[in-house]
Amino acid sequence: MEFSQDTNNSGTDKDTLYMLGGAALILFGAGLILSNPLVRRYFGQIGIANIAQAAMPDIDRYLKLRQM
């Protein structure tokens, strides 16, 4: 039994669509969670911005090494 090339492309396109749809749902859900005032207040107390600023030198160093 032979399958045509169109059948394989159709399956790949469907898988890609499912993957992108899932990523969109994850981003939408994260946006809904982060828009909640209680969550914003909690993250403000933890100091997420401080953690991100502390990680920036390491990220810069990683990107420079990767460019080599």
C-alpha positions in Angstrom: 0.0 0.0 0.0 1.6 3.3 -1.1 0.9 6.7 0.4 1.3 9.8 -1.6 3.5 12.7 -0.6 0.4 14.8 0.0 -0.8 12.5 2.8 2.5 12.9 4.6 2.5 16.7 4.2 -1.0 16.8 5.5 -0.1 15.0 8.7 2.9 17.2 9.2 0.9 20.4 8.7 -1.7 19.2 11.1 0.9 18.4 13.8 2.4 21.9 13.3 -1.0 23.5 13.6 -1.6 21.5 16.9 1.8 22.6 18.2 1.3 26.2 17.4 -2.2 26.2 18.8 -1.0 24.7 22.0 1.7 27.3 22.3 -0.8 30.0 21.8 -3.1 28.6 24.5 -0.1 28.4 26.9 0.8 32.1 26.3 -2.9 33.1 26.6 -3.2 31.2 29.9 0.0 32.7 31.2 -1.3 36.2 30.3 -4.5 35.6 32.1 -2.7 34.4 35.2 -0.2 37.3 35.2 -2.9 39.8 34.8 -4.5 38.9 38.1 -3.7 41.6 40.7 -3.0 39.0 43.5 -0.4 37.3 41.3 1.2 40.6 40.4 1.4 41.5 44.1 2.9 38.1 45.0 5.5 38.4 42.2 6.3 41.9 43.4 7.1 40.6 46.9 9.3 37.9 45.5 11.3 40.3 43.4 11.2 38.5 40.0 12.8 41.5 38.4 15.8 41.2 40.7 16.3 37.5 39.7 16.1 38.5 36.0 18.7 41.2 36.4 21.0 38.8 38.3 20.7 36.3 35.4 21.5 38.7 32.6 25.3 38.5 32.9 25.2 34.8 32.6 22.9 35.0 29.6 25.2 37.5 27.9 28.2 35.2 28.6 26.3 32.2 27.1 25.3 34.1 24.0 28.9 35.3 23.5 30.2 31.7 23.8 27.6 30.5 21.4 28.7 33.0 18.7 32.2 31.7 18.8 
